[in-house]
Amino acid sequence: MNRSDFPFLGFGVGLRRPHYTHILETHPAVDWFEVVTENFMVPGGRPREVLEKVRERYPIVLHGVSMSLGSTDPLDRQYLARLRDLARRFEPAWISDHLCWTGVGGRNLHDLLPLPYTEEAILWVASRIRQVQETLERPILIENVSSYMAFAASTMTEWDFLSAVAEQADCGILLDVNNVYVSAFNHGFEPERYIDSVPVERVAQYHLAGHSDHGAYLLDTHDHPVPPEVWSLYERAVRRFGRVSALVEWDDNIPEFPTLQSTADEARARYYSAAAAGPAPEAQCHQA
Ligand SMILES: [Fe+2]
């Protein structure tokens, strides 16, 4: 992959159904939209009609939840062919999915489940990402998921696992800053170590979101404003990774669109102030 495969889009928000009318009627000033791939795979109908109109005015990115890159089931060739067709039609800036598995034995568990962090899993997932990239004829981004339990078989940290998979697959990374924070709390590691360890040249997008505090653990619910701890982790990431597109994810208790828009504006303001402050002490300069 090259950095130019993932252009800087600025500060966007997820395209969500409650906002369709507002967006089509007012053309709000956001830089780009991320759409959940699976909601637009069926030709015809309202969702595709909305996406046609959104695409006329904004860059979009396709963000999927169904590749099941870590599963031991065969890759879903039919899904990938439909995704390739969707990408040819809408020309997204890029395609992303998660570093996880979502089912096995033909059963879909409808959840983004973590992998054991082992050499064997690195080889397995990286080879599948390479197959996906060949089918889609482009490099993809893989996103770190949040987790609540760890595999006893793991032999390395999550950030070493993510970095090794991305290197071996030669793909990019969608760094979900909230997921880093949630998993750091749940597993008891320092989130700054994660940010400081991921390869600079592979990070091409951030996710910013809120979570729920359940006392003993944090739950990745995407139903709250971005909390101060996640903002400060984002600023650390900006100082290390440089010019990287950011996206506000809000999937439940979805507020009015202006709230999402002002969150994207806050990401922009924090980006410029953090970038002006220069690299964090342990960080290295971004090589564009
Ligand atoms: Fe995310």
py3Dmol code that shows the C-alpha trace and the ligand (Angstrom):
import py3Dmol

protein = """\
ATOM      1  CA  MET A   1       0.000   0.000   0.000  1.00  0.00           C
ATOM      2  CA  ASN A   2       0.973   3.631  -0.424  1.00  0.00           C
ATOM      3  CA  ARG A   3      -0.126   6.581   1.658  1.00  0.00           C
ATOM      4  CA  SER A   4      -1.653   8.009  -1.520  1.00  0.00           C
ATOM      5  CA  ASP A   5      -4.093   5.068  -1.536  1.00  0.00           C
ATOM      6  CA  PHE A   6      -5.762   6.781   1.425  1.00  0.00           C
ATOM      7  CA  PRO A   7      -6.097  10.536   0.778  1.00  0.00           C
ATOM      8  CA  PHE A   8      -6.716  12.997   3.600  1.00  0.00           C
ATOM      9  CA  LEU A   9     -10.484  13.596   3.619  1.00  0.00           C
ATOM     10  CA  GLY A  10     -10.650  15.785   6.708  1.00  0.00           C
ATOM     11  CA  PHE A  11     -13.290  15.363   9.421  1.00  0.00           C
ATOM     12  CA  GLY A  12     -16.426  13.355   8.703  1.00  0.00           C
ATOM     13  CA  VAL A  13     -19.379  11.640  10.314  1.00  0.00           C
ATOM     14  CA  GLY A  14     -21.174   8.342   9.864  1.00  0.00           C
ATOM     15  CA  LEU A  15     -24.182   8.464   7.509  1.00  0.00           C
ATOM     16  CA  ARG A  16     -27.158   7.372   9.630  1.00  0.00           C
ATOM     17  CA  ARG A  17     -30.797   6.903   8.637  1.00  0.00           C
ATOM     18  CA  PRO A  18     -32.325   9.560  11.018  1.00  0.00           C
ATOM     19  CA  HIS A  19     -30.238  12.222   9.240  1.00  0.00           C
ATOM     20  CA  TYR A  20     -30.995  11.322   5.618  1.00  0.00           C
ATOM     21  CA  THR A  21     -33.569  14.084   5.081  1.00  0.00           C
ATOM     22  CA  HIS A  22     -31.522  16.750   6.890  1.00  0.00           C
ATOM     23  CA  ILE A  23     -28.429  15.951   4.830  1.00  0.00           C
ATOM     24  CA  LEU A  24     -30.241  15.866   1.491  1.00  0.00           C
ATOM     25  CA  GLU A  25     -32.095  19.109   2.188  1.00  0.00           C
ATOM     26  CA  THR A  26     -29.394  21.208   3.841  1.00  0.00           C
ATOM     27  CA  HIS A  27     -26.085  19.809   2.516  1.00  0.00           C
ATOM     28  CA  PRO A  28     -24.305  20.337   5.850  1.00  0.00           C
ATOM     29  CA  ALA A  29     -20.674  21.397   5.893  1.00  0.00           C
ATOM     30  CA  VAL A  30     -18.964  18.143   6.809  1.00  0.00           C
ATOM     31  CA  ASP A  31     -15.962  16.898   4.852  1.00  0.00           C
ATOM     32  CA  TRP A  32     -17.036  13.319   4.187  1.00  0.00           C
ATOM     33  CA  PHE A  33     -19.316  10.446   5.195  1.00  0.00           C
ATOM     34  CA  GLU A  34     -18.583   6.893   6.219  1.00  0.00           C
ATOM     35  CA  VAL A  35     -21.366   4.462   5.313  1.00  0.00           C
ATOM     36  CA  VAL A  36     -22.020   0.993   6.697  1.00  0.00           C
ATOM     37  CA  THR A  37     -21.450  -1.148   3.615  1.00  0.00           C
ATOM     38  CA  GLU A  38     -24.100  -3.761   4.333  1.00  0.00           C
ATOM     39  CA  ASN A  39     -26.896  -1.145   4.426  1.00  0.00           C
ATOM     40  CA  PHE A  40     -26.337  -0.313   0.760  1.00  0.00           C
ATOM     41  CA  MET A  41     -25.632  -3.663  -0.885  1.00  0.00           C
ATOM     42  CA  VAL A  42     -29.109  -4.262  -2.242  1.00  0.00           C
ATOM     43  CA  PRO A  43     -29.638  -2.358  -5.516  1.00  0.00           C
ATOM     44  CA  GLY A  44     -32.665  -0.065  -5.656  1.00  0.00           C
ATOM     45  CA  GLY A  45     -34.657   1.247  -2.719  1.00  0.00           C
ATOM     46  CA  ARG A  46     -34.350   4.297  -0.489  1.00  0.00           C
ATOM     47  CA  PRO A  47     -30.857   3.658   0.945  1.00  0.00           C
ATOM     48  CA  ARG A  48     -29.248   3.465  -2.516  1.00  0.00           C
ATOM     49  CA  GLU A  49     -31.196   6.514  -3.645  1.00  0.00           C
ATOM     50  CA  VAL A  50     -29.903   8.472  -0.639  1.00  0.00           C
ATOM     51  CA  LEU A  51     -26.355   7.291  -1.220  1.00  0.00           C
ATOM     52  CA  GLU A  52     -26.486   8.372  -4.878  1.00  0.00           C
ATOM     53  CA  LYS A  53     -27.394  11.889  -3.791  1.00  0.00           C
ATOM     54  CA  VAL A  54     -24.892  12.032  -0.933  1.00  0.00           C
ATOM     55  CA  ARG A  55     -22.141  10.813  -3.233  1.00  0.00           C
ATOM     56  CA  GLU A  56     -22.825  13.615  -5.698  1.00  0.00           C
ATOM     57  CA  ARG A  57     -21.635  16.129  -3.072  1.00  0.00           C
ATOM     58  CA  TYR A  58     -19.334  14.324  -0.648  1.00  0.00           C
ATOM     59  CA  PRO A  59     -16.494  11.796  -0.604  1.00  0.00           C
ATOM     60  CA  ILE A  60     -17.581   8.536   1.024  1.00  0.00           C
ATOM     61  CA  VAL A  61     -15.866   5.544   2.576  1.00  0.00           C
ATOM     62  CA  LEU A  62     -17.347   2.032   2.770  1.00  0.00           C
ATOM     63  CA  HIS A  63     -17.071   0.561   6.272  1.00  0.00           C
ATOM     64  CA  GLY A  64     -18.129  -3.086   6.565  1.00  0.00           C
ATOM     65  CA  VAL A  65     -18.905  -5.490   9.390  1.00  0.00           C
ATOM     66  CA  SER A  66     -19.124  -8.792   7.478  1.00  0.00           C
ATOM     67  CA  MET A  67     -15.716  -9.796   6.122  1.00  0.00           C
ATOM     68  CA  SER A  68     -15.032 -11.922   9.200  1.00  0.00           C
ATOM     69  CA  LEU A  69     -11.334 -11.703   8.371  1.00  0.00           C
ATOM     70  CA  GLY A  70     -10.294 -13.767  11.379  1.00  0.00           C
ATOM     71  CA  SER A  71     -12.733 -16.648  10.955  1.00  0.00           C
ATOM     72  CA  THR A  72     -11.672 -20.157   9.979  1.00  0.00           C
ATOM     73  CA  ASP A  73     -14.647 -20.331   7.611  1.00  0.00           C
ATOM     74  CA  PRO A  74     -13.875 -19.706   3.931  1.00  0.00           C
ATOM     75  CA  LEU A  75     -14.079 -16.084   2.813  1.00  0.00           C
ATOM     76  CA  ASP A  76     -17.551 -15.171   1.577  1.00  0.00           C
ATOM     77  CA  ARG A  77     -16.829 -14.757  -2.140  1.00  0.00           C
ATOM     78  CA  GLN A  78     -20.371 -13.671  -2.918  1.00  0.00           C
ATOM     79  CA  TYR A  79     -20.158 -10.864  -0.340  1.00  0.00           C
ATOM     80  CA  LEU A  80     -16.806  -9.731  -1.723  1.00  0.00           C
ATOM     81  CA  ALA A  81     -18.131  -9.692  -5.302  1.00  0.00           C
ATOM     82  CA  ARG A  82     -21.076  -7.555  -4.226  1.00  0.00           C
ATOM     83  CA  LEU A  83     -18.746  -5.251  -2.314  1.00  0.00           C
ATOM     84  CA  ARG A  84     -16.523  -4.904  -5.385  1.00  0.00           C
ATOM     85  CA  ASP A  85     -19.577  -3.982  -7.476  1.00  0.00           C
ATOM     86  CA  LEU A  86     -20.704  -1.444  -4.854  1.00  0.00           C
ATOM     87  CA  ALA A  87     -17.233   0.121  -4.846  1.00  0.00           C
ATOM     88  CA  ARG A  88     -17.180   0.332  -8.643  1.00  0.00           C
ATOM     89  CA  ARG A  89     -20.522   2.119  -8.548  1.00  0.00           C
ATOM     90  CA  PHE A  90     -19.834   4.612  -5.750  1.00  0.00           C
ATOM     91  CA  GLU A  91     -16.054   4.997  -5.918  1.00  0.00           C
ATOM     92  CA  PRO A  92     -15.379   5.243  -2.174  1.00  0.00           C
ATOM     93  CA  ALA A  93     -12.111   6.822  -1.095  1.00  0.00           C
ATOM     94  CA  TRP A  94     -11.374   3.448   0.534  1.00  0.00           C
ATOM     95  CA  ILE A  95     -12.943   0.304   2.034  1.00  0.00           C
ATOM     96  CA  SER A  96     -12.513  -0.810   5.641  1.00  0.00           C
ATOM     97  CA  ASP A  97     -13.551  -3.663   7.925  1.00  0.00           C
ATOM     98  CA  HIS A  98     -12.502  -5.021  11.305  1.00  0.00           C
ATOM     99  CA  LEU A  99      -9.629  -7.139  12.612  1.00  0.00           C
ATOM    100  CA  CYS A 100     -11.968  -9.711  14.093  1.00  0.00           C
ATOM    101  CA  TRP A 101     -14.183 -12.687  13.375  1.00  0.00           C
ATOM    102  CA  THR A 102     -17.977 -12.578  13.324  1.00  0.00           C
ATOM    103  CA  GLY A 103     -18.913 -16.228  13.035  1.00  0.00           C
ATOM    104  CA  VAL A 104     -17.756 -19.786  12.460  1.00  0.00           C
ATOM    105  CA  GLY A 105     -19.214 -22.995  11.057  1.00  0.00           C
ATOM    106  CA  GLY A 106     -21.574 -20.971   8.893  1.00  0.00           C
ATOM    107  CA  ARG A 107     -23.160 -19.234  11.895  1.00  0.00           C
ATOM    108  CA  ASN A 108     -23.103 -15.449  12.093  1.00  0.00           C
ATOM    109  CA  LEU A 109     -22.773 -14.245  15.690  1.00  0.00           C
ATOM    110  CA  HIS A 110     -23.425 -10.609  14.691  1.00  0.00           C
ATOM    111  CA  ASP A 111     -20.598  -9.341  16.862  1.00  0.00           C
ATOM    112  CA  LEU A 112     -17.031  -8.193  16.264  1.00  0.00           C
ATOM    113  CA  LEU A 113     -15.058 -10.802  18.194  1.00  0.00           C
ATOM    114  CA  PRO A 114     -11.353 -10.518  19.060  1.00  0.00           C
ATOM    115  CA  LEU A 115      -8.647 -12.950  17.980  1.00  0.00           C
ATOM    116  CA  PRO A 116      -5.897 -14.709  19.908  1.00  0.00           C
ATOM    117  CA  TYR A 117      -2.732 -12.657  19.445  1.00  0.00           C
ATOM    118  CA  THR A 118      -0.452 -15.385  18.095  1.00  0.00           C
ATOM    119  CA  GLU A 119       1.937 -15.893  15.160  1.00  0.00           C
ATOM    120  CA  GLU A 120      -0.458 -18.451  13.688  1.00  0.00           C
ATOM    121  CA  ALA A 121      -3.333 -15.955  13.741  1.00  0.00           C
ATOM    122  CA  ILE A 122      -1.137 -13.275  12.129  1.00  0.00           C
ATOM    123  CA  LEU A 123      -0.329 -15.589   9.199  1.00  0.00           C
ATOM    124  CA  TRP A 124      -3.949 -16.661   8.840  1.00  0.00           C
ATOM    125  CA  VAL A 125      -5.555 -13.232   8.924  1.00  0.00           C
ATOM    126  CA  ALA A 126      -2.873 -11.551   6.827  1.00  0.00           C
ATOM    127  CA  SER A 127      -3.282 -14.120   4.050  1.00  0.00           C
ATOM    128  CA  ARG A 128      -7.039 -13.570   4.055  1.00  0.00           C
ATOM    129  CA  ILE A 129      -6.643  -9.787   3.907  1.00  0.00           C
ATOM    130  CA  ARG A 130      -4.345 -10.240   0.922  1.00  0.00           C
ATOM    131  CA  GLN A 131      -7.026 -12.349  -0.815  1.00  0.00           C
ATOM    132  CA  VAL A 132      -9.643  -9.684  -0.064  1.00  0.00           C
ATOM    133  CA  GLN A 133      -7.399  -6.963  -1.441  1.00  0.00           C
ATOM    134  CA  GLU A 134      -6.814  -8.961  -4.631  1.00  0.00           C
ATOM    135  CA  THR A 135     -10.552  -9.412  -5.106  1.00  0.00           C
ATOM    136  CA  LEU A 136     -11.334  -5.761  -4.406  1.00  0.00           C
ATOM    137  CA  GLU A 137      -8.328  -4.641  -6.468  1.00  0.00           C
ATOM    138  CA  ARG A 138      -7.257  -2.162  -3.770  1.00  0.00           C
ATOM    139  CA  PRO A 139      -5.688  -2.089  -0.306  1.00  0.00           C
ATOM    140  CA  ILE A 140      -8.107  -1.957   2.628  1.00  0.00           C
ATOM    141  CA  LEU A 141      -7.996  -0.599   6.180  1.00  0.00           C
ATOM    142  CA  ILE A 142      -8.452  -2.896   9.166  1.00  0.00           C
ATOM    143  CA  GLU A 143      -9.903  -1.554  12.417  1.00  0.00           C
ATOM    144  CA  ASN A 144      -8.978  -2.528  15.979  1.00  0.00           C
ATOM    145  CA  VAL A 145     -12.071  -3.741  17.873  1.00  0.00           C
ATOM    146  CA  SER A 146     -12.833  -3.330  21.569  1.00  0.00           C
ATOM    147  CA  SER A 147     -12.650  -6.432  23.780  1.00  0.00           C
ATOM    148  CA  TYR A 148     -13.622  -7.587  27.239  1.00  0.00           C
ATOM    149  CA  MET A 149     -11.777 -10.873  27.647  1.00  0.00           C
ATOM    150  CA  ALA A 150      -8.410 -12.128  26.418  1.00  0.00           C
ATOM    151  CA  PHE A 151      -7.328 -15.494  25.021  1.00  0.00           C
ATOM    152  CA  ALA A 152      -4.970 -17.493  27.243  1.00  0.00           C
ATOM    153  CA  ALA A 153      -3.171 -18.490  24.019  1.00  0.00           C
ATOM    154  CA  SER A 154      -2.103 -14.906  23.221  1.00  0.00           C
ATOM    155  CA  THR A 155       1.651 -14.422  23.122  1.00  0.00           C
ATOM    156  CA  MET A 156       1.867 -10.695  22.333  1.00  0.00           C
ATOM    157  CA  THR A 157       0.123  -7.375  22.894  1.00  0.00           C
ATOM    158  CA  GLU A 158      -2.840  -6.297  20.808  1.00  0.00           C
ATOM    159  CA  TRP A 159      -0.839  -3.451  19.244  1.00  0.00           C
ATOM    160  CA  ASP A 160       1.979  -5.787  18.214  1.00  0.00           C
ATOM    161  CA  PHE A 161      -0.602  -8.137  16.719  1.00  0.00           C
ATOM    162  CA  LEU A 162      -2.385  -5.348  14.791  1.00  0.00           C
ATOM    163  CA  SER A 163       0.929  -3.961  13.542  1.00  0.00           C
ATOM    164  CA  ALA A 164       2.200  -7.377  12.402  1.00  0.00           C
ATOM    165  CA  VAL A 165      -1.032  -8.221  10.581  1.00  0.00           C
ATOM    166  CA  ALA A 166      -1.005  -4.864   8.770  1.00  0.00           C
ATOM    167  CA  GLU A 167       2.656  -5.301   7.797  1.00  0.00           C
ATOM    168  CA  GLN A 168       2.210  -8.866   6.520  1.00  0.00           C
ATOM    169  CA  ALA A 169      -1.027  -8.085   4.692  1.00  0.00           C
ATOM    170  CA  ASP A 170       0.375  -4.763   3.439  1.00  0.00           C
ATOM    171  CA  CYS A 171      -2.849  -2.996   4.378  1.00  0.00           C
ATOM    172  CA  GLY A 172      -3.670   0.198   6.245  1.00  0.00           C
ATOM    173  CA  ILE A 173      -5.028   0.717   9.759  1.00  0.00           C
ATOM    174  CA  LEU A 174      -8.239   2.384  10.860  1.00  0.00           C
ATOM    175  CA  LEU A 175      -7.341   3.285  14.415  1.00  0.00           C
ATOM    176  CA  ASP A 176     -10.441   3.459  16.598  1.00  0.00           C
ATOM    177  CA  VAL A 177      -9.229   5.692  19.412  1.00  0.00           C
ATOM    178  CA  ASN A 178     -12.230   4.924  21.592  1.00  0.00           C
ATOM    179  CA  ASN A 179     -11.654   1.179  21.181  1.00  0.00           C
ATOM    180  CA  VAL A 180      -8.043   1.638  22.262  1.00  0.00           C
ATOM    181  CA  TYR A 181      -9.248   3.461  25.377  1.00  0.00           C
ATOM    182  CA  VAL A 182     -12.005   0.920  26.154  1.00  0.00           C
ATOM    183  CA  SER A 183      -9.711  -2.091  25.736  1.00  0.00           C
ATOM    184  CA  ALA A 184      -6.927  -0.401  27.726  1.00  0.00           C
ATOM    185  CA  PHE A 185      -9.289   0.062  30.666  1.00  0.00           C
ATOM    186  CA  ASN A 186     -10.742  -3.449  30.385  1.00  0.00           C
ATOM    187  CA  HIS A 187      -7.386  -5.201  30.091  1.00  0.00           C
ATOM    188  CA  GLY A 188      -5.315  -2.870  32.261  1.00  0.00           C
ATOM    189  CA  PHE A 189      -2.759  -1.533  29.788  1.00  0.00           C
ATOM    190  CA  GLU A 190      -1.761   2.072  29.069  1.00  0.00           C
ATOM    191  CA  PRO A 191      -3.577   3.362  25.973  1.00  0.00           C
ATOM    192  CA  GLU A 192      -0.643   5.685  25.230  1.00  0.00           C
ATOM    193  CA  ARG A 193       1.576   2.643  24.660  1.00  0.00           C
ATOM    194  CA  TYR A 194      -0.817   1.443  21.970  1.00  0.00           C
ATOM    195  CA  ILE A 195      -0.814   4.825  20.182  1.00  0.00           C
ATOM    196  CA  ASP A 196       2.974   5.070  20.421  1.00  0.00           C
ATOM    197  CA  SER A 197       3.542   1.584  18.966  1.00  0.00           C
ATOM    198  CA  VAL A 198       1.380   1.364  15.842  1.00  0.00           C
ATOM    199  CA  PRO A 199       3.348   1.961  12.603  1.00  0.00           C
ATOM    200  CA  VAL A 200       3.003   5.608  11.552  1.00  0.00           C
ATOM    201  CA  GLU A 201       2.962   4.924   7.820  1.00  0.00           C
ATOM    202  CA  ARG A 202      -0.040   2.568   8.041  1.00  0.00           C
ATOM    203  CA  VAL A 203      -2.578   4.632  10.011  1.00  0.00           C
ATOM    204  CA  ALA A 204      -4.983   6.223   7.519  1.00  0.00           C
ATOM    205  CA  GLN A 205      -8.158   6.913   9.521  1.00  0.00           C
ATOM    206  CA  TYR A 206      -9.425   7.389  13.084  1.00  0.00           C
ATOM    207  CA  HIS A 207     -12.745   6.562  14.634  1.00  0.00           C
ATOM    208  CA  LEU A 208     -13.913   8.801  17.470  1.00  0.00           C
ATOM    209  CA  ALA A 209     -16.816   7.657  19.645  1.00  0.00           C
ATOM    210  CA  GLY A 210     -18.218   7.477  23.144  1.00  0.00           C
ATOM    211  CA  HIS A 211     -18.690   4.480  25.433  1.00  0.00           C
ATOM    212  CA  SER A 212     -20.609   3.427  28.549  1.00  0.00           C
ATOM    213  CA  ASP A 213     -18.946   3.218  31.956  1.00  0.00           C
ATOM    214  CA  HIS A 214     -20.123   0.110  33.836  1.00  0.00           C
ATOM    215  CA  GLY A 215     -17.726   0.592  36.729  1.00  0.00           C
ATOM    216  CA  ALA A 216     -15.693  -2.594  36.442  1.00  0.00           C
ATOM    217  CA  TYR A 217     -15.531  -2.338  32.670  1.00  0.00           C
ATOM    218  CA  LEU A 218     -16.195   0.044  29.763  1.00  0.00           C
ATOM    219  CA  LEU A 219     -18.603  -0.943  26.999  1.00  0.00           C
ATOM    220  CA  ASP A 220     -18.090   0.229  23.417  1.00  0.00           C
ATOM    221  CA  THR A 221     -21.645   1.494  22.862  1.00  0.00           C
ATOM    222  CA  HIS A 222     -21.172   4.476  20.511  1.00  0.00           C
ATOM    223  CA  ASP A 223     -24.081   6.185  22.285  1.00  0.00           C
ATOM    224  CA  HIS A 224     -22.364   8.997  24.181  1.00  0.00           C
ATOM    225  CA  PRO A 225     -20.343  12.106  23.328  1.00  0.00           C
ATOM    226  CA  VAL A 226     -16.608  11.576  22.857  1.00  0.00           C
ATOM    227  CA  PRO A 227     -15.247  11.771  26.437  1.00  0.00           C
ATOM    228  CA  PRO A 228     -12.248  13.941  27.422  1.00  0.00           C
ATOM    229  CA  GLU A 229      -9.964  10.876  27.820  1.00  0.00           C
ATOM    230  CA  VAL A 230     -10.626   9.816  24.206  1.00  0.00           C
ATOM    231  CA  TRP A 231     -10.094  13.372  22.954  1.00  0.00           C
ATOM    232  CA  SER A 232      -6.726  13.565  24.656  1.00  0.00           C
ATOM    233  CA  LEU A 233      -5.736  10.186  23.191  1.00  0.00           C
ATOM    234  CA  TYR A 234      -6.799  11.480  19.777  1.00  0.00           C
ATOM    235  CA  GLU A 235      -4.553  14.521  20.240  1.00  0.00           C
ATOM    236  CA  ARG A 236      -1.663  12.246  21.092  1.00  0.00           C
ATOM    237  CA  ALA A 237      -2.409  10.258  17.918  1.00  0.00           C
ATOM    238  CA  VAL A 238      -2.510  13.450  15.822  1.00  0.00           C
ATOM    239  CA  ARG A 239       0.919  14.442  17.136  1.00  0.00           C
ATOM    240  CA  ARG A 240       2.306  11.048  16.165  1.00  0.00           C
ATOM    241  CA  PHE A 241       0.471  10.147  12.939  1.00  0.00           C
ATOM    242  CA  GLY A 242       0.016  13.589  11.384  1.00  0.00           C
ATOM    243  CA  ARG A 243      -2.419  14.145   8.535  1.00  0.00           C
ATOM    244  CA  VAL A 244      -5.007  11.401   9.048  1.00  0.00           C
ATOM    245  CA  SER A 245      -8.755  11.564   8.332  1.00  0.00           C
ATOM    246  CA  ALA A 246     -11.069  11.403  11.358  1.00  0.00           C
ATOM    247  CA  LEU A 247     -14.632  10.121  11.612  1.00  0.00           C
ATOM    248  CA  VAL A 248     -17.243  10.537  14.351  1.00  0.00           C
ATOM    249  CA  GLU A 249     -19.141   7.266  15.002  1.00  0.00           C
ATOM    250  CA  TRP A 250     -22.506   7.474  16.767  1.00  0.00           C
ATOM    251  CA  ASP A 251     -24.755   4.404  16.458  1.00  0.00           C
ATOM    252  CA  ASP A 252     -27.230   4.535  19.347  1.00  0.00           C
ATOM    253  CA  ASN A 253     -29.108   7.373  21.071  1.00  0.00           C
ATOM    254  CA  ILE A 254     -28.245   9.196  17.853  1.00  0.00           C
ATOM    255  CA  PRO A 255     -28.463  12.986  18.407  1.00  0.00           C
ATOM    256  CA  GLU A 256     -29.612  15.637  15.957  1.00  0.00           C
ATOM    257  CA  PHE A 257     -27.190  16.108  13.081  1.00  0.00           C
ATOM    258  CA  PRO A 258     -25.742  19.440  14.327  1.00  0.00           C
ATOM    259  CA  THR A 259     -24.356  17.620  17.385  1.00  0.00           C
ATOM    260  CA  LEU A 260     -22.469  15.215  15.115  1.00  0.00           C
ATOM    261  CA  GLN A 261     -21.328  18.102  12.953  1.00  0.00           C
ATOM    262  CA  SER A 262     -20.012  20.060  15.936  1.00  0.00           C
ATOM    263  CA  THR A 263     -18.153  16.934  17.128  1.00  0.00           C
ATOM    264  CA  ALA A 264     -16.462  16.693  13.712  1.00  0.00           C
ATOM    265  CA  ASP A 265     -15.633  20.409  14.014  1.00  0.00           C
ATOM    266  CA  GLU A 266     -14.124  19.774  17.433  1.00  0.00           C
ATOM    267  CA  ALA A 267     -11.997  16.982  15.906  1.00  0.00           C
ATOM    268  CA  ARG A 268     -10.792  19.512  13.325  1.00  0.00           C
ATOM    269  CA  ALA A 269      -9.987  22.177  15.943  1.00  0.00           C
ATOM    270  CA  ARG A 270      -8.163  19.679  18.143  1.00  0.00           C
ATOM    271  CA  TYR A 271      -6.289  18.353  15.117  1.00  0.00           C
ATOM    272  CA  TYR A 272      -4.885  21.767  14.245  1.00  0.00           C
ATOM    273  CA  SER A 273      -3.966  22.680  17.804  1.00  0.00           C
ATOM    274  CA  ALA A 274      -2.345  19.278  18.464  1.00  0.00           C
ATOM    275  CA  ALA A 275      -0.504  19.298  15.133  1.00  0.00           C
ATOM    276  CA  ALA A 276       0.838  22.790  15.903  1.00  0.00           C
ATOM    277  CA  ALA A 277       2.201  21.503  19.219  1.00  0.00           C
ATOM    278  CA  GLY A 278       4.442  19.094  17.297  1.00  0.00           C
ATOM    279  CA  PRO A 279       5.281  15.460  17.965  1.00  0.00           C
ATOM    280  CA  ALA A 280       4.714  14.094  21.475  1.00  0.00           C
ATOM    281  CA  PRO A 281       7.957  13.399  23.355  1.00  0.00           C
ATOM    282  CA  GLU A 282       8.078   9.673  22.506  1.00  0.00           C
ATOM    283  CA  ALA A 283       6.609  10.092  19.040  1.00  0.00           C
ATOM    284  CA  GLN A 284       8.310  10.217  15.698  1.00  0.00           C
ATOM    285  CA  CYS A 285       7.498  12.602  12.838  1.00  0.00           C
ATOM    286  CA  HIS A 286       4.883  11.562  10.336  1.00  0.00           C
ATOM    287  CA  GLN A 287       6.422  10.629   6.996  1.00  0.00           C
ATOM    288  CA  ALA A 288       3.823  11.735   4.446  1.00  0.00           C
TER     289      ALA A 288
END
"""
ligand_1 = """\
1
LIG
Fe -14.965 2.041 15.179
"""
view = py3Dmol.view(width=600, height=400)
view.addModel(protein, "pdb")
view.setStyle({"model": 0}, {"cartoon": {"style": "trace"}})
view.addModel(ligand_1, "xyz")
view.setStyle({"model": 1}, {"stick": {}})
view.zoomTo()
view.show()
